Amino acid sequence: MERRIALVTGASKGIGKGIALSLLKEGYYVIANSRNENNLKNILCEINELQGGDVSSRIILFPGDFTSSTFRKKIVEFVIKEFQQLHVLVNNVPGFPGDNFSSFNVETTLSAFNNKLITYIDSMQCFSKLMNDGEHCRIINIVGNNWKYPSQTMFSNSSVNAAIANASKNASFSLGRKGITINCIHPGFIETDRFHSFVDHVSSEKSIEVMNVINEIKHSIPISRIGRVDDI
């Protein structure tokens, strides 16, 4: 296939890693980003299982804090220098620690909006300018399911995710004319390290066995199972 370039953030584990590996399998050149360089290197342990030639030559590890505008500028400059264009952007920044309306704090909520909403909007604007082949270019935003179904314990996250969904639709009016599509994926419960950390937290808070917490979650899902990374 023609050389096609993808940037995946949060690629060191969970959903981000799954997406990066999937794109590699499809033949893409993948720029994989994560804050934690050591975790990011773990992705190299799994690429040998993939088919399609020398996969290791098609992945570039780019560790750093994607929520930093200075760091995002570095990636933009790198893409321009190495590839001159980008075809796929996957925004996958973790949510903020839980809070609720009663404990609302201006600085905390502003930080949550800056870390995710502003990062996503700025990322879409910066990298869409490198999407010259619009007809085949995609922006994918990973957004928590609480954008539509707010959680009492995720006040700031729920608000931020709702804003991202709105901003993505708004941006599509401009970028759609260039053939660039924008889609939000709203995962529910997906079996990742983050999911198990959540389960452990609920188990501790409510003094409930871990398996009971997991079973309660399963019963709340129509297909009665936790989502898998492959589903995303």
Sequence and secondary structure as in RCSB ss.txt:
>XXXX:A:sequence
MERRIALVTGASKGIGKGIALSLLKEGYYVIANSRNENNLKNILCEINELQGGDVSSRIILFPGDFTSSTFRKKI
VEFVIKEFQQLHVLVNNVPGFPGDNFSSFNVETTLSAFNNKLITYIDSMQCFSKLMNDGEHCRIINIVGNNWKYP
SQTMFSNSSVNAAIANASKNASFSLGRKGITINCIHPGFIETDRFHSFVDHVSSEKSIEVMNVINEIKHSIPISR
IGRVDDI
>XXXX:A:secstr
    EEEESSTTSHHHHHHHHHHHHTT EEEE  S HHHHHGGGGTGGG  SS GGGGEEE  S TT HHHHHHH
HHHHHHHTS  SEEEE       B GGG  HHHHHHHIIIIIIHHHHHHHHHHTT  SGGG EEEEE  GGGTS 
 TTBHHHHHHHHHHHHHHHHHHHHHGGGT EEEEE   SB SHHHHHHHHHHHHHHT  HHHHHHHHHHTSTTSS
 B GGG 
